[in-house]
Amino acid sequence: MALCLFTNLPSVNSMNWKDMPRHPLPRAAHRTCINLQFTCSGSLKESHEVSKRRLANYQPTTWSCDFLQSLKNDNADKIYKDKAMELEEEVRCMINSGDMEMLTMLETIDDIQRLGLGHRFEKDIKRKLDRISSSEQSYFEAEKSLRATALCFRLLRQHAFLQEAKWSYNNITPSFEEYLENAWRSVSGTVILIHAFFLMGENISKQALDYLVNYDELLRWPSIIFRLSNDLATSSAEIARGETANSISCYMYETGASEVEARKQIEKLIQKAWRNMNKCQIDNETPFARSFVGTAINLARIAQCTYQHGDGHGAPDSRSKNRISSLIIEPISFH
């Protein structure tokens, strides 16, 4: 308030001395004091030097959100998806076609895999290679072309047709022991049991892992039963096709026995494997839980059941189909 009053007073420098009053001031004016209070305020300015970032002269990004949104077209996505499904079905029909020459088929499969699309036709490629590896006509066609032979061997090896592919294309009949040592591994029984071990949620110990890595007897015996049961059911058709890599033909070639005698010998080996399996269950000297031991035994049981009356997997008859239907599809009836 005092500052406002002070600012309203006329400045001394701006006043003219002639304008000053000439009559004397009254005495009361000499005794009158005007107390004015002045308040001074100041501000301290601090200067901070701001470091400037060097400019890299980057161009504005092209891949902005607006750009990505401009590419999205729901209608186009549906069109491309439908077109991809149509092309995929055409390629699948080509793979499953029986009219294509073997070399052309192998080149088609090779091109599909090189394009990184093999996962879309995995089952179809596997089924086709199974037919090629088991077809006698395919061997004759492969012998006509060195490229067909090399390409067929590479694809079969790539899809785990390893030792069997070498025996087939080199026309070698291995010894019975050599065949069986490879066959019980390639039948995939060990793969099934190892997956089952981890899926069952058993206590995983280092000892158990060592037993799995070293193919414990609990993995070996059901795999042998699996392989020999399969050979008993499929060997006649394989021998008719000219294949030599099965337990029946290997035993016949090595010992000079007839097919009937070879079958009896294979049945004895299956019985021996069962005795060893039962011994593993009774002794329980493995680090595995009894539930996993039971799973290994069930693998041998289902293998023998599947191939008991023929090839229940590759060429299932009405008996095999009824078993699957009653087990999985048809409801259990209560009387």
Secondary structure, 3 states (H helix, E strand, C coil): CHHHHHHHCCCCCCCCHHHCCCCCCCHHHHCCCCCCCCCCCCCCCCCCCCCCCCCCCCCCCCCCHHHHHHHCCHHHHHHHHHHHHHHHHHHHHHHHCCCCCHHHHHHHHHHHHHCCCHHHHHHHHHHHHHHHHCCHHHHHHHHHCHHHHHHHHHHHHHCCCCHHHHHHHCCCCCCHHHHHHHHHHHCCHHHHHHHHHHHCCCCCCHHHHHHHHCCCHHHHHHHHHHHHHHHHHHHHHHHHCCCCCCHHHHHHHHHCCCHHHHHHHHHHHHHHHHHHHHHHHHHCCCCCCHHHHHHHHHHHHHHHHHCCCCCCCCCCCHHHHHHHHHHHHCCCCCC
